[in-house]
Amino acid sequence: MINKKPVIICVDDEANILKSLRTELQEAISNEYLIEIAEGGEEALELIEELLEDGYEVPLIISDHIMPDMKGDELLKHVHVISPKTLKIMLTGQADLEAVGRAIKYAKLYRYIAKPWETEDLRLTVVEAVNSYLQDKQLAQKNIELQRLNQELAESVKLLSASERKFRAIFNHTFQFTGMLSVEGILLETNQTALDFSGLQLEDVVGKPFWDCYWWTVSPDTQAQVKVSFEKAVGGEFIRYEIDILGADKRTATIDFSMKPIFNDSGIVEYLIVEGRDISDVYRELHLRQKVEAELIQLNEALSRFVPRQFLQLLEKDSIIDIQLGDEVEQEMSVLFSDIRDFTTLSETMTPEDNFKFINAYLSQMEPAIIEHQGFIDKYMGDGIMALFSGSADDALRAGISMLQRLAKYNQNRVNSGYLPLEIGIGINTGSLMLGTVGGRYRMDTTVISDHVNLASRLENLTKKYGVCLLMTHYTFARLQNPTEYHIRFIEQVKVKGKSKAVAVFEVFDSDEPQIKQSKLMTKTMFEQGVFLYYQQQIQQAAQHFAEVVKINPTDTVAQLYLLRCQSDQ
């Protein structure tokens, strides 16, 4: 029989509230529970009846109060009739004291939480409610078992004499280790199961203090624990716990051990019944399960190097094994593309082995810049990198700047070792993307699809045309929290391949060498005035501005490009 997960039901007539509830509950509790939602009281009642008919447990329902078809306190009242053991939480910002009072009186309301709720308050309340439900369930099961045992004992007392009661108490469950102790702690009787387990004869143990018998000589601590347990049991307590005992050939086993005081008609402890059930197989199974779980964790950690953890989170998946073909989600993100300039020419001078070593050395320098700014690498494309940032656009821009700063340090080491420095281009764009899985039955991969992704890639290619390191679109610029924090200048409006509308392109030169950066800052106003004049078809005046910029900063490749355009247009 397949164990069905318990179900927690959330009821609210607002879909965004239900979505928020489901998200917070999934974070608060383990995946041992299913979370179902209903957008009204009638729907919720039908859902509960179906779940109960299908054999599901419903430990908790969370309901809004103000709903069009049925008020929350009325719904919880009906739920209490259908499923009395289900705990009820009323979640609303408009419930009056009368409604809460009705819910408490007729539905045994567990807790009332005002909207908007505090996330931590909701989490703690739900965890406590689930634990309370489980404890009540376990207590009820124990009470049923205790009632059964008491009934059996009462029937035995009526039918058997004192000597027969002792015999039956010892051998009632022959598959367990069973024995009887005097109130002084002396072993009076034990069953054959206990003797056979340890290879003992009755005379080896009967008449000895119980804690001195062979089973407990595993260690002095074990013997002391058994003696303390006896002292509590002879005082009238029922004792039960798990403990290791010694068997034949010095092998050990874990048993579920108990000491139960037996009272006479005057309420005085007459003797003690001890029982033990071998649960070593359970422990071995638990150990094996823990080992398998540890291996799964290691496997997930290994696979996360191929499928980023952030990608799983965006798809709302706990593990890579939960991913299905066709899973997808829409998300606004920033996309960063980077590429090494003239890598093909460089790679032709190296062996395949040296190529791999070189790429891995370079990528290991770039990866931390992305991770440290809340991004993740979606894929490597040879020497190219595609990274995604689900947070602010600033994260992506700071990551790009950091990559260039790290490259400068890396190039210093290359030059010191006799190698040529590397140059890279970075393009950043921000917009709505579709993340998901594509492929077939035997091969599946994660991917990101959007015009904004293609635009970021084409922007990276434009860095070669302009001779600059980092470009971003106006989509990214518009989403920066504080654009003045960076060194930015407008380059031009361009129509990239495949796009009908022009895109505003900006250069970010924070990572330029200090002298070059200072020169660009000095000429920024003059440069941008030149661009404005160029777009106003005032070519001669624009050329004068660009010529002055080049005079001050001869390394300004963008100004040089504009100057050539002006000269060709005159």
Residue, then its C-alpha position, 0 to 999 in steps of 0.5 A: m500500500i502506497n503511503k499518501k502524504p498529508v494535505i494542508i489546504c489553503v482557502d482564499d478568494e484572491a489568487n495572489i494570496l493563495k500563491s503567496l501562502r503556498t510559497e511560504l508554506q513550502e518553505a516552512i514545511s518539508n515535502e512530506y506534505l501536499i499543499e492544496i488550494a481552494e478559491g472559496g468555501e464550497e470548493a474547499l468542502e468538496l476538496i476535503e470530502e474528496l481527499l478524505e474519501d481517497g484516504y488522505e489525512v488533512p491535518l490543517i486548513i488555513s482559511d480567509h474570513i471574507m469570501p463571497d460564497m461562504k464566510g471563513d468561520e462558517l467554512l471552518k464549522h463545516v470542516h469541523v463536522i466533516s473532519p474534527k481532528t483537522l486543525k483550523i487557522m483563520l487568516t484575515g484582516q477583517a474578521d470581527l470578534e464575533a466571527v472569531g468567537r463563532a470559529i472558536k466555539y463551533a470549529k475549535l479554531y486553533r489560531y487567528i492570524a491577522k492580514p497582512w501576516e508576518t512570514e515568521d509568525l505564519r511559519l511558526t504557527v503552521v509548524e506548531a500546528v502540524n506538530s500538534y496534529l502529529q502529537d495528538k495522532q500519536l497520543a490517540q494511537k498510544n491510548i488505543e494500544l494502552q486501552r487494549l493492553n489494559q483490557e487484556l490485563a483486566e480479562s487476564v486478572k479475572l480468569l487467572s490465579a496469581s501464579e497463572r498471571k505471572f506465567r502469562a505476563i512472562f510468556n504472553h509474547t514469546f517472540q519478544f525478550t520477556g522476563m520478570l523481576s522482583v521489587e529488589g531487582i532480582l531476575l525471577e523468570t525469563n523466556q527462552t527467546a531471551l536465553d537463546f539470543s545470548g546462548l544462555q541457560l536459565e540458571d546463568v541468569v535467574g537469581k541474579p540482579f538484573w543489571d548484572c546479567y550477561w545481556w547488559t555487560v556491553s558496558p558499565d554505562t549500560q548496566a548503570q542505565v538499567k539500574v536507574s531504570f529499575e529504580k524508576a519502574v519499582g517506584g511505579e513508572f513505566i519505562r521505555y527506550e532503545i538500548d544495545i544488549l549483548g548476544a551470543d559470540k559477543r555480538t550486539a543488537t539494539i532492542d526496544f526495551s521496556m519495564k512495566p510495574i505490575f500492581n496488586d489490589s492494594g496499588i503496591v508494585e508486586y513485580l516488574i515485567v521487562e520486555g525487549r524487541d530486536i529492532s536491529d534490522v530497523y536500525r540497519e535500514l535507517h543507516l542504509r537510508q541515511k547512506v542513500e540520502a547522503e549519496l543523493i545529496q552528493l549527487n545533487e551537489a555534483l549535478s548542480r555544477f551542471v544545472p545551477r541551483q538558482f535555475l532549479q529555484l526559479l523553476e520551483k524545484d527542490s532537486i534536479i530529479d524533480i525537473q521534467l521536460g517542458d518545465e518553464v517559467e517567465q522571469e525578468m532578468s539581466v543577461l550577460f555575455s562575454d567572449i575573448r577577443d581573437f580566441t580562435t587565433l590564440s587557440e591555434t597556437m596551443t595543443p588541445e590539452d593546453n587549450f583546455k587548461f587555458i580555458n579552465a584557468y581563465l573561466s575560474q577567474m571569471e566565475p567568482a565575479i558572477i557568483e559574488h554578485q548574485g548571478f549564475i552561469d547558465k552555460y559556457m560556450g568554449d571561451g564564452i560565458m552566458a550568465l543570468f541575474s534574477g535580482s537587480a540590473d546593478d548585480a549584472l553590471r557590477a559583475g561585468i565590471s568585476m570580471l574586467q578588474r579580475l582580468a586586469k590582475y590575471n593579465q598581469n600574471r600572464v605578462n609576468s609569465g611571458y604570455l600576451p594579455l587577454e582582451i574580452g568584450i561584455g554585453i548586458n541586457t535586461g528584460s523578460l525571459m523564458l527559462g525552461t527545459v528542452g530536449g527529448r526522451y534521452r537528452m534534456d537541457t536547460t535553456v533561456i529563450s527571449d529576444h533580450v537574450n539574443l540582444a545581449s549576445r549581439l551587444e557583446n559582438l558590438t564591443k569589437k566594433y567600438g573597441v570597448c570592453l563593456l556595453m549595455t542597452h537602455y533597458t538595463f540602464a533604465r533599471l539601474q538603482n543609481p546610474t550616477e554610481y557608474h562611469i557611463r556614456f551614451i554611444e549611439q542608437v543602433k539597429v542590431k541584426g534581427k531587431s526592427k527598432a533601434v536600441a540605445v547603447f551605453e559604454v561602461f568604462d569603470s574598469d578602464e585603466p585610470q589614465i584612460k578612464q580620466s580622459k573619458l571623464m574629461t571628454k564625456t560632455m564634449f563626446e556626447q555633444g558630438v554624438f547629439l550634433y551628429y544625429q542632428q546632421q550637423i556633421q561639421q560641428a560634430a567632427q570638431h567635437f570628436a577631433e578635440v576628444v581624440k586630441i585629448n584622448p588618442t586611445d578613444t576608439v569610439a570618438q575615432l569611429y565617429l570622426l571617420r564617419c563625419q569625414s566620410d559624410q562631408 
